[in-house]
Amino acid sequence: MSEINVGVVGYGLGGKVFHCPLIQATEGLNLYAVCSRTEEKRAAAKADYEDLVTYATVEELLADPNLDLVVISTPHDTHAPLALQAFAAKKHVVMDKPIAVTTQEADQMIAAAKEQGVLFSVFQNRRWDGDYLTVKQAIESGWLGEVYTFESRVVGYGLPGRTWRGKKEHGGGRLRDWGAHLVDQALQLFGEVETVWADLQYRHWDAGFTVESGAVVWLRFTSGVRALLETNCYSRIPQPRFYVHGSLGSLEKYGLDPQEEALKRGIVRGARDDPAHYARLVTEINGQVIDARLETQPGNYLAYYANIAAALLQGAELAVKPEESREGLRVIEAAFASAETGGAVCLGEV
């Protein structure tokens, strides 16, 4: 094959804003089809990409012999059933995060992909956030020395609207949503988690929501690093996106990566961080204390799909393996278990 035909299931925020523009801009991938149960969304997709084939059901999409790769961007509780359907049809799959609602589902999905001999990856696009890449650079460059504590937060104000994201039965909630990114980034930086402790709050000013309004998760890594991950919907005052301390220095970074907002405006490449949000680094070099600003590394969500194309067309190694996202989900499951019991969960025992 010289080009991969891609079908996207779901044309909400994920499909419309992230997947379709990124796929269209990636060499080796052809944005071929969109599947949505909603006639209005199918019409919107066709208006955005006139050469698209549209389908009302996943069954119709998977029956198309021209389709090679399925991207699933639907409510979290549908991830496992849809992926298993796609694997049974011998289609490659990119799954929006989280990989699934439970690790049991994730295990079934990974096993099915291997049995059918097809590619399976999870859209952990925030491994290519500029703010995360900047923190990674500071750690790998040794500017912080040995890392002691790592804090990663995405907080704000406002409930998610009366959608599936506010419903527990659909796998909604910020811990499964933003938490899938925060945990994945921490695992990429520090490796194996030893112990998880978490506290969840359910404080809503509007009835009808059954998911947490705030989550605080402490992770103790086997390396000794302590990480605090937090997400909530009741913060009117910003907090640092990252706050890291080590034996030589400290780093503080405000502001979210600008790529999502750029994609909403139709800008696929070249989003740059506001200089006002550049990280502050205080460290010691050759006995001298340095207080400096770090220019934010360029983010690059296109790198994810470039890797998918390279994996399918050239046999390149997957940048995001499903087992990695499964491990992140195991940490999130442990966080829910910890919050329920009030005690820490040792992952070696789970």
Buried (B, 14 or more C-beta within 10 A) or exposed (E): EEBBBBBBBBBBBBBBBBBBBBBBBBEBBBBBBBBBBEEEBBEBBBEBBEEBBBBEEBEEBBEBEEBBBBBBBBBBBBBBBBBBBBBEBEBBBBBBBBBBBBBEBBBBBBEBBEEBEBBBBBBBBBBBBBBBBBBBBBBEEBBBBEBBEBBBBBBBEEBBEEEBBBBBEBBBBBBBBBBBBBBBBBBBBBEEBBBBBBBBEEEBEEEEBEBBBBBBBBBBBEEEBBBBBBBBBBBEEEBBBBBBBBEBBBBBBBBBBBBBEBBEEEEBEEBEBEEEBBBBBBBEEEEEEEEEEBEBBBBBBBBBBBBBBBBBBEEEEBBBBBBBBBBBBBBBBBBBBBBEEEEBBEBEEE
